[in-house]
Amino acid sequence: MFKQYIGWRFTLVAVAVVIIVATIWFVNNLSEKIQHEETKNVATWVEANRELLQAPEDANLNLAVSIITTNTTIPLILTDDHGKIIDHRNLDSVEVANNPHYLEKQLANFKKQHPPFIMAIDAKTNNYIYYGDSLILKQVRYYPYIQLLVVALFIGVVLFALSSTNRATQNQVWVGLAKETAHQLGTPLSSMEAWLEILRENNENLPLVTELAKDVDRLKLITDRFSKIGSVPHLEERNLVAQVENMMAYIRKRAPQKVTFSLHNTEPEVMAMISPPLFDWVLENLLKNALDAMEGTGEISVVIENHTAHIVIDVTDTGKGVPKGLHDKIFTPGFSTKKRGWGLGLSLAKRIIQDYHKGRLTVKWSEPNKGTTFRIWLRK
């Protein structure tokens, strides 16, 4: 699927580049032809005006008048030898009437666009005709940029759709994998519970049964977590302080003796709506990552802050830290800074907090060789 996505993306970009290059080439040729025709039309218009000025009284001037009057698209400005504006055509009449500097600005623009035509009035006097691009020519020149915007928007929409489809497919795979794992674990767990009941019949097995029962309960909890992935979770009002304390106690028993744990909270009860199995999964992932980062020595501290509209839980370790450039990448499925592991723990933890609890999981702070703080933000 990923290779197909890359292939589609490359194909779309290649097609877009071909379309844009072909369009620019075609439009440039077309605009040059239109500009050449407009220059010829202005030259014809100048000749028609010259004929009107120099023609005898009995001459037939119908053609010259027709040429002059039919120019309704090309803007023109007529000046004398001193640059004073004598006349103008095909300019915005409202601007001409309301803006006293409009004609001067247009004249300056026309001088930059094209050299003027010189029309001799007599042996000592000349008039100068300056002209600009017609509205049609401007529209043709702007067309490639508009098309570029449309093509870019189209590609963006298509890539977003492909990305959403790819992400949805990946989500379905993960959800299916999680549920199938939960289903497969169910059968051996049932058998293990039956064997525990048999072992309980002999009092000599009680110490062994007690420890095995803890492991079975743990496997049942893991199975319950996997089964809830992809389903609408049932949220319950729970005391986060007690929830964190229980998980820290569980991790503390399995941590090296040189790792210390501390919990800081200003209130004995901080109530929030959570899914206990999934929320414990998040805490367990963060605490285990902290243990891995410290490699057997250090301190893990958890701070719970109860605010008016939200709750903040900061999990801090004194481990090796995460470079700033990797703060966002560590939540990407498959990405891991450890030699072992699949790189799914933090990704699942972030999804559980965001999708199921409508909160946020972020890296609040991290520095190499100093430590890391993960922050859970929950809405009340």
TITI-771102 format. One record per residue (C-alpha): residue number from 1; residue in one letter; x, y, z. Coordinates in pm, whole numbers. Example, Ala and Ser with C-alpha at 12.3 -4.5 7.8 and 13.67 -1.06 7.14 Angstrom:
2
PT | nr | rest | u | v | w
PT | 1 | A | 1230 | -450 | 780 .
PT | 2 | S | 1367 | -106 | 714 .
END
This chain:
380
PT | nr | rest | u | v | w
PT | 1 | M | 0 | 0 | 0 .
PT | 2 | F | 281 | 241 | 87 .
PT | 3 | K | 458 | 175 | -245 .
PT | 4 | Q | 130 | 229 | -430 .
PT | 5 | Y | 79 | 558 | -245 .
PT | 6 | I | 430 | 676 | -339 .
PT | 7 | G | 370 | 567 | -699 .
PT | 8 | W | 41 | 757 | -720 .
PT | 9 | R | 200 | 1065 | -566 .
PT | 10 | F | 491 | 1059 | -813 .
PT | 11 | T | 251 | 1009 | -1106 .
PT | 12 | L | 31 | 1299 | -999 .
PT | 13 | V | 326 | 1534 | -956 .
PT | 14 | A | 472 | 1427 | -1294 .
PT | 15 | V | 139 | 1482 | -1472 .
PT | 16 | A | 100 | 1820 | -1302 .
PT | 17 | V | 449 | 1930 | -1410 .
PT | 18 | V | 380 | 1824 | -1771 .
PT | 19 | I | 48 | 2010 | -1773 .
PT | 20 | I | 201 | 2326 | -1627 .
PT | 21 | V | 504 | 2326 | -1861 .
PT | 22 | A | 284 | 2264 | -2166 .
PT | 23 | T | 40 | 2534 | -2060 .
PT | 24 | I | 312 | 2792 | -1998 .
PT | 25 | W | 470 | 2718 | -2336 .
PT | 26 | F | 136 | 2743 | -2516 .
PT | 27 | V | 25 | 3059 | -2331 .
PT | 28 | N | 359 | 3232 | -2392 .
PT | 29 | N | 331 | 3166 | -2764 .
PT | 30 | L | -31 | 3279 | -2767 .
PT | 31 | S | 42 | 3597 | -2569 .
PT | 32 | E | 329 | 3686 | -2804 .
PT | 33 | K | 95 | 3649 | -3102 .
PT | 34 | I | -176 | 3858 | -2937 .
PT | 35 | Q | 78 | 4125 | -2842 .
PT | 36 | H | 213 | 4130 | -3199 .
PT | 37 | E | -142 | 4174 | -3334 .
PT | 38 | E | -214 | 4452 | -3084 .
PT | 39 | T | 104 | 4634 | -3184 .
PT | 40 | K | -5 | 4612 | -3551 .
PT | 41 | N | -350 | 4741 | -3457 .
PT | 42 | V | -200 | 5039 | -3272 .
PT | 43 | A | 22 | 5112 | -3573 .
PT | 44 | T | -287 | 5101 | -3798 .
PT | 45 | W | -472 | 5330 | -3557 .
PT | 46 | V | -183 | 5578 | -3566 .
PT | 47 | E | -180 | 5575 | -3946 .
PT | 48 | A | -557 | 5634 | -3952 .
PT | 49 | N | -516 | 5937 | -3725 .
PT | 50 | R | -231 | 6068 | -3939 .
PT | 51 | E | -451 | 6031 | -4248 .
PT | 52 | L | -729 | 6228 | -4082 .
PT | 53 | L | -491 | 6511 | -3999 .
PT | 54 | Q | -322 | 6528 | -4339 .
PT | 55 | A | -608 | 6440 | -4575 .
PT | 56 | P | -757 | 6709 | -4808 .
PT | 57 | E | -1111 | 6833 | -4741 .
PT | 58 | D | -1272 | 6627 | -5020 .
PT | 59 | A | -1102 | 6295 | -4923 .
PT | 60 | N | -1308 | 5986 | -4828 .
PT | 61 | L | -1219 | 5920 | -4466 .
PT | 62 | N | -1472 | 5651 | -4385 .
PT | 63 | L | -1205 | 5378 | -4352 .
PT | 64 | A | -984 | 5589 | -4126 .
PT | 65 | V | -1277 | 5682 | -3901 .
PT | 66 | S | -1384 | 5317 | -3886 .
PT | 67 | I | -1033 | 5208 | -3782 .
PT | 68 | I | -1017 | 5474 | -3512 .
PT | 69 | T | -1361 | 5401 | -3366 .
PT | 70 | T | -1332 | 5021 | -3369 .
PT | 71 | N | -1040 | 5015 | -3126 .
PT | 72 | T | -1224 | 4951 | -2799 .
PT | 73 | T | -981 | 4715 | -2620 .
PT | 74 | I | -626 | 4855 | -2639 .
PT | 75 | P | -568 | 5141 | -2389 .
PT | 76 | L | -398 | 5446 | -2545 .
PT | 77 | I | -259 | 5779 | -2421 .
PT | 78 | L | -168 | 6064 | -2657 .
PT | 79 | T | 95 | 6323 | -2549 .
PT | 80 | D | 267 | 6621 | -2708 .
PT | 81 | D | 640 | 6691 | -2744 .
PT | 82 | H | 659 | 6799 | -2379 .
PT | 83 | G | 488 | 6487 | -2241 .
PT | 84 | K | 158 | 6662 | -2168 .
PT | 85 | I | -140 | 6430 | -2202 .
PT | 86 | I | -367 | 6541 | -2484 .
PT | 87 | D | -609 | 6251 | -2513 .
PT | 88 | H | -671 | 5893 | -2400 .
PT | 89 | R | -881 | 5593 | -2499 .
PT | 90 | N | -1011 | 5271 | -2341 .
PT | 91 | L | -917 | 5361 | -1985 .
PT | 92 | D | -1131 | 5336 | -1671 .
PT | 93 | S | -1358 | 5641 | -1696 .
PT | 94 | V | -1443 | 5631 | -1324 .
PT | 95 | E | -1075 | 5638 | -1226 .
PT | 96 | V | -1005 | 5914 | -1475 .
PT | 97 | A | -1281 | 6124 | -1323 .
PT | 98 | N | -1205 | 6057 | -955 .
PT | 99 | N | -826 | 6013 | -946 .
PT | 100 | P | -624 | 6310 | -1073 .
PT | 101 | H | -304 | 6103 | -1084 .
PT | 102 | Y | -453 | 5804 | -1264 .
PT | 103 | L | -351 | 5911 | -1617 .
PT | 104 | E | 5 | 5990 | -1509 .
PT | 105 | K | 42 | 5647 | -1347 .
PT | 106 | Q | -97 | 5473 | -1655 .
PT | 107 | L | 134 | 5672 | -1880 .
PT | 108 | A | 434 | 5566 | -1669 .
PT | 109 | N | 323 | 5201 | -1697 .
PT | 110 | F | 274 | 5225 | -2074 .
PT | 111 | K | 624 | 5371 | -2116 .
PT | 112 | K | 766 | 5062 | -1941 .
PT | 113 | Q | 562 | 4820 | -2153 .
PT | 114 | H | 612 | 4942 | -2511 .
PT | 115 | P | 801 | 5206 | -2706 .
PT | 116 | P | 571 | 5488 | -2832 .
PT | 117 | F | 451 | 5552 | -3186 .
PT | 118 | I | 547 | 5895 | -3318 .
PT | 119 | M | 288 | 6085 | -3519 .
PT | 120 | A | 408 | 6398 | -3701 .
PT | 121 | I | 161 | 6686 | -3687 .
PT | 122 | D | 375 | 6924 | -3893 .
PT | 123 | A | 743 | 6980 | -3966 .
PT | 124 | K | 817 | 7087 | -3608 .
PT | 125 | T | 552 | 6912 | -3398 .
PT | 126 | N | 512 | 6548 | -3304 .
PT | 127 | N | 261 | 6362 | -3095 .
PT | 128 | Y | 343 | 6042 | -2909 .
PT | 129 | I | 104 | 5750 | -2874 .
PT | 130 | Y | 169 | 5521 | -2576 .
PT | 131 | Y | -26 | 5201 | -2536 .
PT | 132 | G | -66 | 4921 | -2285 .
PT | 133 | D | -178 | 4559 | -2290 .
PT | 134 | S | -544 | 4489 | -2342 .
PT | 135 | L | -753 | 4313 | -2080 .
PT | 136 | I | -761 | 3997 | -2293 .
PT | 137 | L | -381 | 3987 | -2313 .
PT | 138 | K | -351 | 4033 | -1936 .
PT | 139 | Q | -596 | 3750 | -1875 .
PT | 140 | V | -402 | 3520 | -2107 .
PT | 141 | R | -78 | 3598 | -1924 .
PT | 142 | Y | -232 | 3536 | -1581 .
PT | 143 | Y | -395 | 3212 | -1693 .
PT | 144 | P | -91 | 2983 | -1622 .
PT | 145 | Y | -71 | 3109 | -1264 .
PT | 146 | I | -441 | 3049 | -1209 .
PT | 147 | Q | -407 | 2703 | -1359 .
PT | 148 | L | -100 | 2637 | -1144 .
PT | 149 | L | -307 | 2723 | -836 .
PT | 150 | V | -593 | 2500 | -950 .
PT | 151 | V | -361 | 2209 | -1030 .
PT | 152 | A | -179 | 2249 | -697 .
PT | 153 | L | -514 | 2254 | -515 .
PT | 154 | F | -627 | 1946 | -707 .
PT | 155 | I | -307 | 1757 | -627 .
PT | 156 | G | -333 | 1861 | -264 .
PT | 157 | V | -689 | 1731 | -240 .
PT | 158 | V | -600 | 1404 | -414 .
PT | 159 | L | -290 | 1350 | -197 .
PT | 160 | F | -492 | 1427 | 114 .
PT | 161 | A | -756 | 1177 | 4 .
PT | 162 | L | -490 | 913 | -67 .
PT | 163 | S | -320 | 983 | 263 .
PT | 164 | S | -652 | 960 | 449 .
PT | 165 | T | -733 | 634 | 272 .
PT | 166 | N | -388 | 495 | 349 .
PT | 167 | R | -416 | 604 | 712 .
PT | 168 | A | -766 | 455 | 740 .
PT | 169 | T | -638 | 127 | 593 .
PT | 170 | Q | -349 | 123 | 840 .
PT | 171 | N | -592 | 191 | 1124 .
PT | 172 | Q | -809 | -99 | 1014 .
PT | 173 | V | -503 | -326 | 1004 .
PT | 174 | W | -395 | -223 | 1356 .
PT | 175 | V | -747 | -256 | 1492 .
PT | 176 | G | -788 | -596 | 1329 .
PT | 177 | L | -450 | -709 | 1460 .
PT | 178 | A | -534 | -592 | 1812 .
PT | 179 | K | -874 | -763 | 1816 .
PT | 180 | E | -734 | -1084 | 1667 .
PT | 181 | T | -459 | -1083 | 1932 .
PT | 182 | A | -722 | -1043 | 2205 .
PT | 183 | H | -925 | -1323 | 2052 .
PT | 184 | Q | -626 | -1558 | 2025 .
PT | 185 | L | -525 | -1491 | 2386 .
PT | 186 | G | -874 | -1576 | 2509 .
PT | 187 | T | -848 | -1951 | 2448 .
PT | 188 | P | -519 | -2020 | 2634 .
PT | 189 | L | -632 | -1790 | 2916 .
PT | 190 | S | -946 | -1995 | 2967 .
PT | 191 | S | -736 | -2310 | 2981 .
PT | 192 | M | -493 | -2151 | 3228 .
PT | 193 | E | -779 | -2048 | 3457 .
PT | 194 | A | -908 | -2406 | 3450 .
PT | 195 | W | -565 | -2543 | 3538 .
PT | 196 | L | -540 | -2292 | 3825 .
PT | 197 | E | -864 | -2424 | 3970 .
PT | 198 | I | -725 | -2776 | 3956 .
PT | 199 | L | -403 | -2665 | 4126 .
PT | 200 | R | -600 | -2489 | 4402 .
PT | 201 | E | -740 | -2825 | 4513 .
PT | 202 | N | -397 | -2906 | 4657 .
PT | 203 | N | -304 | -2670 | 4942 .
PT | 204 | E | 64 | -2725 | 4876 .
PT | 205 | N | 24 | -2542 | 4546 .
PT | 206 | L | -126 | -2224 | 4699 .
PT | 207 | P | 195 | -2010 | 4684 .
PT | 208 | L | 247 | -2114 | 4324 .
PT | 209 | V | -120 | -2061 | 4238 .
PT | 210 | T | -113 | -1711 | 4390 .
PT | 211 | E | 173 | -1599 | 4166 .
PT | 212 | L | 33 | -1771 | 3859 .
PT | 213 | A | -305 | -1605 | 3923 .
PT | 214 | K | -135 | -1262 | 3917 .
PT | 215 | D | 18 | -1340 | 3578 .
PT | 216 | V | -315 | -1467 | 3446 .
PT | 217 | D | -489 | -1151 | 3567 .
PT | 218 | R | -220 | -949 | 3396 .
PT | 219 | L | -274 | -1135 | 3070 .
PT | 220 | K | -649 | -1083 | 3103 .
PT | 221 | L | -589 | -710 | 3147 .
PT | 222 | I | -371 | -701 | 2835 .
PT | 223 | T | -636 | -893 | 2644 .
PT | 224 | D | -900 | -645 | 2761 .
PT | 225 | R | -687 | -355 | 2641 .
PT | 226 | F | -637 | -506 | 2296 .
PT | 227 | S | -1007 | -582 | 2264 .
PT | 228 | K | -1096 | -217 | 2328 .
PT | 229 | I | -881 | -84 | 2040 .
PT | 230 | G | -1109 | 44 | 1764 .
PT | 231 | S | -1421 | 33 | 1983 .
PT | 232 | V | -1601 | 319 | 2150 .
PT | 233 | P | -1455 | 314 | 2502 .
PT | 234 | H | -1668 | 323 | 2812 .
PT | 235 | L | -1547 | 621 | 3016 .
PT | 236 | E | -1575 | 613 | 3392 .
PT | 237 | E | -1514 | 878 | 3655 .
PT | 238 | R | -1196 | 774 | 3835 .
PT | 239 | N | -950 | 924 | 4079 .
PT | 240 | L | -636 | 985 | 3872 .
PT | 241 | V | -418 | 999 | 4183 .
PT | 242 | A | -515 | 643 | 4276 .
PT | 243 | Q | -487 | 532 | 3914 .
PT | 244 | V | -132 | 665 | 3886 .
PT | 245 | E | -32 | 528 | 4227 .
PT | 246 | N | -144 | 177 | 4133 .
PT | 247 | M | 46 | 179 | 3805 .
PT | 248 | M | 359 | 323 | 3967 .
PT | 249 | A | 342 | 49 | 4233 .
PT | 250 | Y | 320 | -214 | 3959 .
PT | 251 | I | 619 | -71 | 3770 .
PT | 252 | R | 820 | -13 | 4089 .
PT | 253 | K | 815 | -386 | 4169 .
PT | 254 | R | 970 | -460 | 3831 .
PT | 255 | A | 1222 | -175 | 3827 .
PT | 256 | P | 1588 | -190 | 3934 .
PT | 257 | Q | 1657 | -89 | 4294 .
PT | 258 | K | 1859 | 216 | 4185 .
PT | 259 | V | 1551 | 373 | 4024 .
PT | 260 | T | 1341 | 590 | 4257 .
PT | 261 | F | 977 | 687 | 4206 .
PT | 262 | S | 790 | 993 | 4334 .
PT | 263 | L | 436 | 1122 | 4293 .
PT | 264 | H | 347 | 1488 | 4353 .
PT | 265 | N | -14 | 1599 | 4378 .
PT | 266 | T | -171 | 1888 | 4568 .
PT | 267 | E | -508 | 1715 | 4609 .
PT | 268 | P | -581 | 1361 | 4729 .
PT | 269 | E | -849 | 1317 | 4464 .
PT | 270 | V | -841 | 1443 | 4105 .
PT | 271 | M | -1146 | 1308 | 3928 .
PT | 272 | A | -1164 | 1261 | 3549 .
PT | 273 | M | -1359 | 1059 | 3293 .
PT | 274 | I | -1127 | 786 | 3161 .
PT | 275 | S | -1123 | 432 | 3029 .
PT | 276 | P | -926 | 266 | 3312 .
PT | 277 | P | -769 | -21 | 3110 .
PT | 278 | L | -662 | 206 | 2823 .
PT | 279 | F | -546 | 489 | 3049 .
PT | 280 | D | -337 | 240 | 3250 .
PT | 281 | W | -187 | 125 | 2921 .
PT | 282 | V | -74 | 482 | 2849 .
PT | 283 | L | 78 | 522 | 3197 .
PT | 284 | E | 251 | 186 | 3170 .
PT | 285 | N | 404 | 280 | 2832 .
PT | 286 | L | 534 | 613 | 2962 .
PT | 287 | L | 678 | 461 | 3279 .
PT | 288 | K | 842 | 171 | 3092 .
PT | 289 | N | 992 | 413 | 2838 .
PT | 290 | A | 1130 | 613 | 3129 .
PT | 291 | L | 1288 | 298 | 3275 .
PT | 292 | D | 1444 | 207 | 2940 .
PT | 293 | A | 1581 | 559 | 2899 .
PT | 294 | M | 1758 | 553 | 3238 .
PT | 295 | E | 1918 | 209 | 3189 .
PT | 296 | G | 1889 | 102 | 3554 .
PT | 297 | T | 1971 | 424 | 3743 .
PT | 298 | G | 1776 | 746 | 3793 .
PT | 299 | E | 1451 | 899 | 3909 .
PT | 300 | I | 1098 | 892 | 3774 .
PT | 301 | S | 859 | 1159 | 3900 .
PT | 302 | V | 493 | 1212 | 3820 .
PT | 303 | V | 319 | 1547 | 3884 .
PT | 304 | I | -61 | 1578 | 3875 .
PT | 305 | E | -202 | 1932 | 3845 .
PT | 306 | N | -573 | 1999 | 3879 .
PT | 307 | H | -679 | 2313 | 3693 .
PT | 308 | T | -1020 | 2472 | 3648 .
PT | 309 | A | -1096 | 2332 | 3304 .
PT | 310 | H | -830 | 2065 | 3257 .
PT | 311 | I | -590 | 1823 | 3425 .
PT | 312 | V | -218 | 1790 | 3355 .
PT | 313 | I | -5 | 1482 | 3426 .
PT | 314 | D | 371 | 1519 | 3374 .
PT | 315 | V | 589 | 1208 | 3367 .
PT | 316 | T | 957 | 1301 | 3401 .
PT | 317 | D | 1267 | 1080 | 3395 .
PT | 318 | T | 1639 | 1152 | 3428 .
PT | 319 | G | 1734 | 935 | 3131 .
PT | 320 | K | 1924 | 993 | 2810 .
PT | 321 | G | 1663 | 1230 | 2662 .
PT | 322 | V | 1537 | 1279 | 2310 .
PT | 323 | P | 1688 | 1521 | 2055 .
PT | 324 | K | 1455 | 1811 | 1974 .
PT | 325 | G | 1425 | 1711 | 1609 .
PT | 326 | L | 1271 | 1377 | 1711 .
PT | 327 | H | 1001 | 1510 | 1945 .
PT | 328 | D | 727 | 1468 | 1686 .
PT | 329 | K | 871 | 1158 | 1517 .
PT | 330 | I | 866 | 946 | 1833 .
PT | 331 | F | 486 | 929 | 1806 .
PT | 332 | T | 506 | 789 | 1450 .
PT | 333 | P | 417 | 417 | 1422 .
PT | 334 | G | 730 | 209 | 1369 .
PT | 335 | F | 973 | 480 | 1484 .
PT | 336 | S | 1191 | 383 | 1781 .
PT | 337 | T | 1519 | 503 | 1932 .
PT | 338 | K | 1565 | 163 | 2102 .
PT | 339 | K | 1735 | -139 | 1950 .
PT | 340 | R | 1442 | -361 | 2047 .
PT | 341 | G | 1073 | -293 | 2014 .
PT | 342 | W | 834 | -218 | 1731 .
PT | 343 | G | 794 | 153 | 1793 .
PT | 344 | L | 419 | 125 | 1857 .
PT | 345 | G | 391 | 207 | 2228 .
PT | 346 | L | 398 | 587 | 2211 .
PT | 347 | S | 193 | 589 | 1892 .
PT | 348 | L | -83 | 387 | 2057 .
PT | 349 | A | -57 | 594 | 2375 .
PT | 350 | K | -102 | 917 | 2181 .
PT | 351 | R | -399 | 774 | 1991 .
PT | 352 | I | -563 | 652 | 2313 .
PT | 353 | I | -534 | 997 | 2473 .
PT | 354 | Q | -642 | 1189 | 2162 .
PT | 355 | D | -911 | 968 | 2012 .
PT | 356 | Y | -1061 | 807 | 2320 .
PT | 357 | H | -1006 | 1069 | 2590 .
PT | 358 | K | -1011 | 1383 | 2368 .
PT | 359 | G | -688 | 1501 | 2526 .
PT | 360 | R | -327 | 1551 | 2420 .
PT | 361 | L | 0 | 1365 | 2472 .
PT | 362 | T | 313 | 1566 | 2395 .
PT | 363 | V | 681 | 1595 | 2478 .
PT | 364 | K | 687 | 1891 | 2716 .
PT | 365 | W | 1064 | 1894 | 2757 .
PT | 366 | S | 1365 | 1683 | 2672 .
PT | 367 | E | 1740 | 1731 | 2660 .
PT | 368 | P | 2008 | 1474 | 2569 .
PT | 369 | N | 2164 | 1318 | 2881 .
PT | 370 | K | 1932 | 1516 | 3112 .
PT | 371 | G | 1590 | 1361 | 3079 .
PT | 372 | T | 1243 | 1386 | 2929 .
PT | 373 | T | 899 | 1502 | 3038 .
PT | 374 | F | 588 | 1365 | 2869 .
PT | 375 | R | 269 | 1562 | 2933 .
PT | 376 | I | -86 | 1423 | 2935 .
PT | 377 | W | -350 | 1694 | 2902 .
PT | 378 | L | -709 | 1595 | 2981 .
PT | 379 | R | -1024 | 1804 | 2948 .
PT | 380 | K | -1257 | 1800 | 3248 .
END
